[in-house]
Amino acid sequence: MPTPSPSNSPQDNVKPANYKDVFAARQSYTQHTDPCEQAAKASLSCMDRNDYNRDNCMDFFQAYRDCKKAWLEQRREDRRAGRPTPI
């Protein structure tokens, strides 16, 4: 599955990809499969563009944290509702 290029706006990465779709697209499930992979890549790309000055990329880091939080909450909600989760 080709990975789209990182976005220029941190807010484009706040909502995680549907984790069930992400896991289904992988050959195998691992603990490292991450629906917020796009936000992580955008953060690293920002660091590259800004000579590794963290202060210039704080919005991207926050977008990644928000994405992870939303993903984990989605998984918890699915488990509470008795819906099967891939992991």
C-alpha positions as CSV (number, residue, x, y, z in Angstrom):
1,M,0.0,0.0,0.0
2,P,1.7,3.3,-1.1
3,T,2.0,5.9,1.7
4,P,0.9,9.4,0.7
5,S,3.4,12.2,1.2
6,P,3.3,14.0,4.6
7,S,0.9,17.0,4.7
8,N,2.1,20.6,5.1
9,S,-0.6,21.3,7.7
10,P,-0.4,19.6,11.1
11,Q,-4.2,19.7,11.4
12,D,-4.5,17.4,8.4
13,N,-3.1,14.6,10.6
14,V,-5.1,15.0,13.8
15,K,-7.7,12.4,12.9
16,P,-6.2,8.8,12.7
17,A,-6.9,6.6,9.8
18,N,-9.4,3.8,10.5
19,Y,-7.2,1.4,12.4
20,K,-9.1,-1.6,11.1
21,D,-8.4,-0.6,7.5
22,V,-4.8,0.1,8.3
23,F,-4.4,-3.3,9.9
24,A,-6.3,-5.1,7.1
25,A,-4.0,-3.5,4.5
26,R,-0.8,-5.0,6.2
27,Q,0.6,-8.4,5.4
28,S,0.7,-9.1,9.1
29,Y,-0.3,-7.5,12.3
30,T,2.4,-6.2,14.6
31,Q,2.4,-3.9,17.6
32,H,4.1,-1.4,15.4
33,T,1.2,-0.9,12.9
34,D,0.2,2.7,13.4
35,P,-2.9,4.5,12.0
36,C,-1.1,7.8,12.9
37,E,1.9,6.9,10.7
38,Q,1.1,9.9,8.4
39,A,1.3,12.3,11.4
40,A,4.6,10.8,12.5
41,K,6.1,11.2,9.1
42,A,4.8,14.8,8.9
43,S,6.6,15.5,12.2
44,L,9.8,14.1,11.0
45,S,9.5,15.9,7.7
46,C,9.0,19.2,9.6
47,M,12.1,18.5,11.6
48,D,14.1,17.9,8.4
49,R,12.8,21.1,6.9
50,N,13.7,23.1,10.0
51,D,17.2,21.8,10.7
52,Y,15.9,19.8,13.7
53,N,14.6,22.8,15.6
54,R,11.8,21.3,17.7
55,D,10.2,24.7,18.5
56,N,9.3,25.1,14.8
57,C,7.5,21.8,14.7
58,M,5.4,21.8,18.0
59,D,2.1,21.9,16.0
60,F,3.1,18.7,14.2
61,F,4.0,17.0,17.4
62,Q,0.7,18.0,19.0
63,A,-1.2,16.7,16.0
64,Y,0.6,13.4,16.4
65,R,-0.3,13.2,20.1
66,D,-3.9,14.1,19.3
67,C,-4.1,11.4,16.6
68,K,-2.7,8.8,19.0
69,K,-5.1,9.8,21.7
70,A,-8.1,9.6,19.3
71,W,-6.9,6.2,18.0
72,L,-6.5,4.7,21.5
73,E,-9.9,6.0,22.5
74,Q,-11.4,4.5,19.4
75,R,-9.9,1.1,20.3
76,R,-11.1,1.3,23.9
77,E,-14.6,2.2,22.7
78,D,-14.6,-0.8,20.3
79,R,-13.5,-3.1,23.1
80,R,-16.1,-1.8,25.5
81,A,-18.8,-2.3,22.9
82,G,-17.7,-5.8,22.2
83,R,-16.6,-5.1,18.7
84,P,-13.6,-7.2,17.6
85,T,-10.3,-5.4,17.2
86,P,-7.4,-6.6,15.0
87,I,-4.9,-6.4,17.9
